[in-house]
Amino acid sequence: MTSTGRFAAFGNRNFRLYFIGQTISSIGSWSQSLAVIWLVLEITNRSDRLGIAMALQFLPMLLLGAPAGVLADRIDNRRLLIATSTVSGLLALAFGVVVATGHVTIWWIYALTMMLGLVLAIERPAMQAIIYQLVGSDLLPGAVAANSTINSVSRLIGPALAGALIATVGVETCFYINAASYLLVILALALLRRRELVDRPLAGRAKGRLREGFAYVRAHPDVARPLLVMTVVGTVAYNFQTTFPSMVRFGFHRGASSVGTLMSVSAIGSIIGGIYIAGVKPHPRRTLAIALSGFGATFLVLAITPGFWPFVAMTIPLGFASASFQSVNTVVLQQATEPGMQGRVMALHQMAWFGTTPIGALLMGWVIQVSSPRVPFVLGGLSALVCAAVVIGRPSLRTVTA
């Protein structure tokens, strides 16, 4: 691993604006996420129903992620993100009104979460592709790692804020805060200096762009490898919005504030991991295998950790390992991908990461219901360790230069 300047990307004005806007929005989104989770558990008292809600939120990513990548390669990502942020803000506002007026049911939750998922499916590839335009190839590793800390910082603040709001002023406030946060995202995107964005060739409207993306992945093993790894780990391990709340409610018999505490503390490790990995140029196989091994090992330890507070403490190294793996996987993929294919390839990456959630959330919700909330952590750890063994055991067929 070779270190470089960890914070060089923040010298770019456009990246700073984007980072600030997305951080504020992500705090609101995590607040809303905890509100939805707690509403489902309060209304149904069932982990499998929570799994369904999470599955519906990410099902559009699985079904529409690839076409959304074509869209991200075809049109101005800045304008696309302004449009998706506007719609997301309106849906958050609608969610708050439904809850505040006393009309919320599990079916309202299912419907609104799926509509939010439709927007997410369109938004995610553009969010990934615009990073290259903000900073260019030289600063891309640091920018990707710094961008990953957005989720970590917001997970530190958002769930804790939501837990306090739910206990004091009501769950609908979480939705109103999220709606307001999108106004700042739209402002940040509008203030980006277009002349300073790195040019990225657009794909145009010719037929076969989607098939071209899949063919590109098949022809480039160093692109296919991190996508396959994320598919497996995303399906089995990345179901925290189902496994963490279920562990708190059914394993430790605690309330919403404890869910917020658990998710917030886990973000501490993610922030540290994001800062560390921002200064690392990853090797396509070796660094990825190391990150996967650490991620898998912490999962297995977490599965046998007794008591709520030791469990909370153990999520700090889990967060570090998770952020390291996410950043390494993303950087390896983006560095192996040609600029003109970034939207389509990163759409497949988001499908592998978030689009697998419908399968994983339903599976882990069912596993918890029939066994124990600890079993998913065992399965997640084993999946990451198996992927690490496969990655390090197969030689690279194409050298990627940073």
C-alpha positions as CSV (number, residue, x, y, z in Angstrom):
1,M,0.0,0.0,0.0
2,T,1.3,3.4,-1.0
3,S,0.2,6.5,0.9
4,T,-0.8,9.8,-0.8
5,G,-2.3,13.0,0.4
6,R,-5.5,12.0,2.2
7,F,-7.3,15.3,2.0
8,A,-6.1,16.6,-1.4
9,A,-9.6,16.3,-2.9
10,F,-10.9,19.0,-0.5
11,G,-8.7,21.5,-2.3
12,N,-11.2,21.3,-5.1
13,R,-14.1,23.8,-4.7
14,N,-16.6,21.7,-6.5
15,F,-15.8,18.6,-4.4
16,R,-16.1,20.6,-1.2
17,L,-19.6,21.9,-2.2
18,Y,-20.7,18.4,-3.2
19,F,-19.3,16.8,0.0
20,I,-21.1,19.3,2.2
21,G,-24.4,19.0,0.5
22,Q,-24.4,15.2,0.4
23,T,-23.3,15.0,4.1
24,I,-26.3,17.1,5.2
25,S,-28.7,15.2,3.0
26,S,-27.3,11.8,4.2
27,I,-27.8,12.9,7.8
28,G,-31.5,13.5,7.0
29,S,-31.7,10.2,5.1
30,W,-30.3,8.2,8.0
31,S,-32.8,9.9,10.4
32,Q,-35.6,9.0,8.1
33,S,-34.3,5.4,7.7
34,L,-34.4,4.8,11.5
35,A,-37.9,6.4,11.6
36,V,-39.1,3.9,9.0
37,I,-37.4,1.0,10.7
38,W,-39.0,1.8,14.0
39,L,-42.4,2.4,12.5
40,V,-42.3,-1.1,11.0
41,L,-41.2,-2.8,14.2
42,E,-43.8,-0.8,16.2
43,I,-46.6,-1.6,13.9
44,T,-45.8,-5.3,13.2
45,N,-43.3,-6.4,15.8
46,R,-41.8,-8.8,13.2
47,S,-38.3,-8.9,11.7
48,D,-39.5,-10.4,8.5
49,R,-41.8,-7.4,7.8
50,L,-38.8,-5.2,8.3
51,G,-37.0,-7.3,5.8
52,I,-39.8,-6.7,3.3
53,A,-39.7,-3.0,3.8
54,M,-36.0,-2.9,3.2
55,A,-36.3,-5.2,0.2
56,L,-39.0,-2.9,-1.4
57,Q,-36.7,0.1,-0.9
58,F,-33.8,-1.5,-2.8
59,L,-35.8,-3.7,-5.3
60,P,-35.8,-0.9,-8.0
61,M,-32.0,-0.8,-7.8
62,L,-31.9,-4.5,-8.7
63,L,-34.4,-4.1,-11.5
64,L,-33.5,-0.7,-12.9
65,G,-29.9,-0.2,-11.9
66,A,-28.4,-1.1,-15.2
67,P,-30.7,1.1,-17.3
68,A,-30.0,3.9,-14.8
69,G,-26.3,3.5,-15.6
70,V,-27.0,4.0,-19.3
71,L,-28.9,7.2,-18.3
72,A,-26.0,8.4,-16.2
73,D,-23.6,7.9,-19.2
74,R,-26.1,9.8,-21.5
75,I,-27.0,13.0,-19.7
76,D,-25.5,15.7,-17.4
77,N,-25.2,14.1,-14.0
78,R,-25.5,17.4,-12.2
79,R,-28.9,18.1,-13.6
80,L,-30.0,14.5,-13.0
81,L,-29.0,14.8,-9.3
82,I,-30.9,18.0,-8.9
83,A,-34.0,16.3,-10.3
84,T,-33.7,13.2,-8.1
85,S,-33.1,15.3,-5.0
86,T,-36.2,17.4,-5.7
87,V,-38.4,14.2,-5.9
88,S,-36.8,12.6,-2.9
89,G,-37.5,15.8,-0.8
90,L,-41.2,15.7,-1.9
91,L,-41.5,12.0,-1.0
92,A,-40.0,12.6,2.5
93,L,-42.5,15.4,3.0
94,A,-45.3,13.1,2.0
95,F,-44.1,10.5,4.4
96,G,-44.1,13.0,7.3
97,V,-47.6,14.2,6.5
98,V,-49.0,10.6,6.4
99,V,-47.4,9.9,9.8
100,A,-48.5,13.2,11.4
101,T,-52.1,12.8,10.3
102,G,-52.3,9.3,11.8
103,H,-52.9,7.5,8.5
104,V,-49.7,5.5,8.5
105,T,-50.0,1.7,8.0
106,I,-47.6,-1.0,6.9
107,W,-48.9,-0.6,3.4
108,W,-48.2,3.1,3.3
109,I,-44.7,2.4,4.5
110,Y,-44.3,-0.3,1.8
111,A,-45.6,2.1,-1.0
112,L,-43.5,5.1,0.0
113,T,-40.3,3.2,0.6
114,M,-40.6,1.6,-2.9
115,M,-41.2,5.1,-4.5
116,L,-38.0,6.3,-2.7
117,G,-36.3,3.2,-4.0
118,L,-37.2,4.2,-7.6
119,V,-35.5,7.5,-7.2
120,L,-32.5,5.8,-5.5
121,A,-32.1,3.5,-8.5
122,I,-31.7,6.5,-10.8
123,E,-29.6,8.6,-8.4
124,R,-26.9,6.2,-7.3
125,P,-25.0,5.6,-10.6
126,A,-25.0,9.4,-11.2
127,M,-23.7,10.0,-7.7
128,Q,-20.8,7.6,-8.3
129,A,-20.0,8.8,-11.8
130,I,-19.9,12.5,-10.9
131,I,-17.0,11.9,-8.5
132,Y,-14.7,11.5,-11.5
133,Q,-16.0,14.7,-13.0
134,L,-15.4,16.6,-9.8
135,V,-11.7,15.7,-9.2
136,G,-10.3,13.8,-12.2
137,S,-8.3,10.6,-12.1
138,D,-5.3,11.8,-10.0
139,L,-7.4,12.6,-7.0
140,L,-10.0,9.9,-7.5
141,P,-8.8,7.4,-4.8
142,G,-8.9,10.1,-2.1
143,A,-12.2,11.5,-3.3
144,V,-13.9,8.1,-3.3
145,A,-12.7,7.4,0.2
146,A,-13.7,10.8,1.4
147,N,-17.0,10.4,-0.3
148,S,-17.5,7.1,1.6
149,T,-17.1,9.0,4.9
150,I,-20.3,10.9,4.0
151,N,-22.3,7.8,4.9
152,S,-20.2,7.2,8.0
153,V,-20.5,10.7,9.4
154,S,-24.2,10.8,8.7
155,R,-24.7,7.4,10.3
156,L,-23.0,8.8,13.4
157,I,-25.4,11.8,13.6
158,G,-28.6,10.7,11.8
159,P,-29.7,7.7,13.9
160,A,-28.9,9.3,17.2
161,L,-30.8,12.4,16.2
162,A,-33.7,10.3,15.0
163,G,-33.8,8.3,18.3
164,A,-33.9,11.5,20.3
165,L,-36.6,13.0,18.0
166,I,-38.8,9.9,18.2
167,A,-38.6,9.8,22.0
168,T,-39.4,13.6,22.3
169,V,-41.3,15.3,19.5
170,G,-42.5,12.5,17.4
171,V,-41.4,10.3,14.5
172,E,-42.8,12.5,11.8
173,T,-40.1,15.2,12.6
174,C,-37.5,12.8,11.1
175,F,-39.2,13.0,7.7
176,Y,-39.6,16.8,7.8
177,I,-35.9,17.2,8.6
178,N,-34.9,14.9,5.7
179,A,-37.2,16.9,3.3
180,A,-35.5,20.1,4.3
181,S,-32.0,18.7,3.9
182,Y,-32.6,18.2,0.1
183,L,-32.9,21.9,-0.3
184,L,-29.2,22.3,0.6
185,V,-28.2,19.4,-1.7
186,I,-30.0,21.2,-4.6
187,L,-28.2,24.5,-3.7
188,A,-24.8,22.8,-3.6
189,L,-25.3,21.1,-7.0
190,A,-26.5,24.4,-8.5
191,L,-23.4,26.2,-7.3
192,L,-21.0,23.8,-8.9
193,R,-18.8,25.5,-11.5
194,R,-19.4,23.6,-14.7
195,R,-16.3,24.9,-16.4
196,E,-14.2,23.2,-13.7
197,L,-15.8,19.7,-14.1
198,V,-13.7,17.1,-15.9
199,D,-15.0,16.3,-19.3
200,R,-16.5,12.8,-19.6
201,P,-17.7,11.6,-23.0
202,L,-21.5,10.9,-23.1
203,A,-22.8,7.7,-24.6
204,G,-25.5,9.2,-26.9
205,R,-28.8,7.6,-27.7
206,A,-27.7,4.6,-29.8
207,K,-29.2,1.2,-29.2
208,G,-27.2,-1.5,-27.4
209,R,-25.6,0.7,-24.7
210,L,-26.8,-1.6,-21.9
211,R,-25.4,-4.7,-23.7
212,E,-22.2,-2.8,-24.3
213,G,-21.8,-2.3,-20.6
214,F,-22.3,-6.0,-19.8
215,A,-19.9,-7.0,-22.6
216,Y,-17.3,-4.5,-21.2
217,V,-17.4,-6.2,-17.8
218,R,-17.1,-9.7,-19.2
219,A,-14.1,-8.6,-21.2
220,H,-12.3,-7.0,-18.3
221,P,-11.6,-9.4,-15.4
222,D,-10.3,-6.6,-13.2
223,V,-13.7,-4.9,-13.5
224,A,-15.7,-8.1,-13.1
225,R,-13.8,-9.2,-9.9
226,P,-14.8,-6.3,-7.5
227,L,-18.4,-6.5,-9.0
228,L,-18.7,-10.2,-8.2
229,V,-17.2,-9.7,-4.7
230,M,-19.7,-6.9,-3.9
231,T,-22.6,-9.0,-5.2
232,V,-21.8,-11.8,-2.7
233,V,-21.0,-9.6,0.2
234,G,-23.8,-7.2,-0.5
235,T,-26.3,-10.0,-0.5
236,V,-25.2,-11.8,2.6
237,A,-23.4,-9.2,4.8
238,Y,-24.7,-5.7,4.0
239,N,-28.1,-5.9,5.7
240,F,-27.4,-3.7,8.7
241,Q,-30.8,-2.0,8.5
242,T,-32.4,-5.3,9.1
243,T,-29.8,-7.1,11.3
244,F,-28.9,-4.3,13.7
245,P,-32.5,-3.2,14.7
246,S,-33.5,-6.8,15.0
247,M,-30.6,-7.6,17.3
248,V,-31.5,-4.6,19.5
249,R,-35.2,-5.4,19.7
250,F,-35.2,-9.2,19.8
251,G,-31.7,-10.0,21.1
252,F,-31.2,-7.2,23.7
253,H,-34.9,-6.2,24.1
254,R,-34.2,-2.5,23.9
255,G,-35.9,0.5,22.2
256,A,-35.5,3.0,19.4
257,S,-32.8,5.1,21.2
258,S,-30.6,2.0,21.5
259,V,-31.0,1.3,17.8
260,G,-29.8,4.9,17.2
261,T,-26.9,4.5,19.6
262,L,-25.8,1.2,17.9
263,M,-25.9,2.6,14.4
264,S,-24.2,5.9,15.4
265,V,-21.3,4.3,17.3
266,S,-20.7,1.9,14.4
267,A,-20.1,5.0,12.3
268,I,-17.1,6.0,14.4
269,G,-15.1,3.1,13.0
270,S,-16.3,3.8,9.5
271,I,-15.1,7.4,9.7
272,I,-11.6,6.3,10.9
273,G,-11.5,3.7,8.2
274,G,-12.5,6.2,5.5
275,I,-9.8,8.6,6.6
276,Y,-7.2,5.9,6.7
277,I,-8.0,4.4,3.3
278,A,-8.1,7.8,1.6
279,G,-4.3,7.8,1.6
280,V,-3.9,4.3,0.2
281,K,-3.5,3.3,-3.4
282,P,-5.0,-0.2,-3.4
283,H,-3.5,-3.2,-5.2
284,P,-6.4,-4.8,-7.2
285,R,-6.2,-8.1,-5.5
286,R,-4.0,-8.0,-2.4
287,T,-5.5,-4.9,-0.8
288,L,-9.0,-6.1,-1.6
289,A,-8.3,-9.5,0.0
290,I,-6.9,-7.9,3.2
291,A,-10.0,-5.6,3.5
292,L,-12.3,-8.6,3.0
293,S,-10.5,-10.7,5.6
294,G,-10.7,-7.9,8.2
295,F,-14.4,-7.4,7.4
296,G,-15.2,-11.1,7.7
297,A,-13.3,-11.6,10.9
298,T,-15.0,-8.7,12.7
299,F,-18.4,-10.1,11.6
300,L,-17.6,-13.4,13.2
301,V,-16.5,-11.8,16.5
302,L,-19.6,-9.7,16.6
303,A,-21.7,-12.8,16.3
304,I,-20.5,-14.1,19.6
305,T,-20.2,-10.8,21.5
306,P,-22.4,-10.9,24.6
307,G,-24.4,-7.9,26.0
308,F,-25.6,-4.7,24.4
309,W,-22.6,-2.4,25.2
310,P,-19.9,-4.9,24.3
311,F,-21.8,-5.4,21.0
312,V,-21.9,-1.6,20.5
313,A,-18.2,-1.4,21.1
314,M,-17.4,-4.2,18.7
315,T,-19.2,-2.3,15.9
316,I,-16.3,0.3,15.8
317,P,-13.8,-2.2,14.3
318,L,-16.6,-3.5,12.1
319,G,-17.2,0.0,10.8
320,F,-13.5,0.5,10.2
321,A,-13.3,-2.8,8.2
322,S,-16.5,-2.1,6.3
323,A,-15.4,1.4,5.2
324,S,-12.0,0.0,4.2
325,F,-13.6,-2.7,2.1
326,Q,-16.2,-0.4,0.5
327,S,-13.6,2.2,-0.5
328,V,-11.0,-0.3,-1.8
329,N,-13.6,-2.1,-3.8
330,T,-14.9,1.1,-5.3
331,V,-11.5,2.6,-6.1
332,V,-10.3,-0.7,-7.7
333,L,-13.4,-0.8,-9.9
334,Q,-13.2,2.9,-11.0
335,Q,-9.5,2.8,-11.7
336,A,-10.0,-0.3,-13.9
337,T,-12.9,1.4,-15.8
338,E,-12.6,3.7,-18.8
339,P,-14.2,7.2,-18.3
340,G,-16.9,6.6,-21.0
341,M,-18.1,3.5,-19.2
342,Q,-18.1,4.9,-15.7
343,G,-21.9,5.4,-15.5
344,R,-22.8,1.9,-16.6
345,V,-20.1,0.1,-14.6
346,M,-20.9,2.0,-11.4
347,A,-24.6,1.3,-11.9
348,L,-23.7,-2.4,-11.9
349,H,-21.6,-1.7,-8.7
350,Q,-24.6,-0.1,-7.1
351,M,-26.8,-3.0,-8.1
352,A,-24.3,-5.4,-6.5
353,W,-24.1,-3.3,-3.3
354,F,-27.7,-2.0,-2.8
355,G,-29.6,-4.0,-5.5
356,T,-28.9,-7.2,-3.7
357,T,-30.6,-5.9,-0.5
358,P,-34.0,-7.2,-1.6
359,I,-32.7,-10.7,-1.6
360,G,-30.5,-10.3,1.5
361,A,-33.0,-8.4,3.6
362,L,-35.8,-11.0,3.0
363,L,-33.3,-13.8,3.6
364,M,-31.9,-12.4,6.8
365,G,-35.3,-11.3,8.1
366,W,-36.5,-14.8,7.7
367,V,-33.3,-16.3,9.2
368,I,-33.7,-14.1,12.3
369,Q,-37.4,-15.0,12.6
370,V,-36.8,-18.8,12.5
371,S,-33.4,-18.9,14.4
372,S,-31.6,-16.0,16.1
373,P,-30.5,-12.4,15.3
374,R,-26.9,-13.6,15.6
375,V,-26.9,-16.0,12.8
376,P,-26.8,-13.4,10.0
377,F,-23.5,-12.1,11.4
378,V,-22.0,-15.6,11.1
379,L,-23.2,-15.9,7.5
380,G,-21.9,-12.4,6.6
381,G,-18.4,-13.2,8.1
382,L,-18.1,-16.4,6.2
383,S,-19.1,-14.9,2.9
384,A,-16.4,-12.2,3.2
385,L,-13.7,-14.7,4.1
386,V,-14.6,-17.0,1.2
387,C,-14.4,-14.0,-1.2
388,A,-11.0,-13.0,0.3
389,A,-9.7,-16.5,-0.4
390,V,-11.0,-16.5,-4.0
391,V,-9.6,-13.0,-4.7
392,I,-6.1,-13.7,-3.5
393,G,-6.1,-17.2,-5.0
394,R,-6.8,-16.0,-8.6
395,P,-4.0,-14.1,-10.4
396,S,-4.9,-10.8,-12.1
397,L,-5.4,-11.1,-15.8
398,R,-4.9,-7.4,-16.4
399,T,-2.6,-5.0,-14.7
400,V,-4.3,-1.8,-13.5
401,T,-2.1,1.2,-13.1
402,A,-3.2,3.9,-10.7
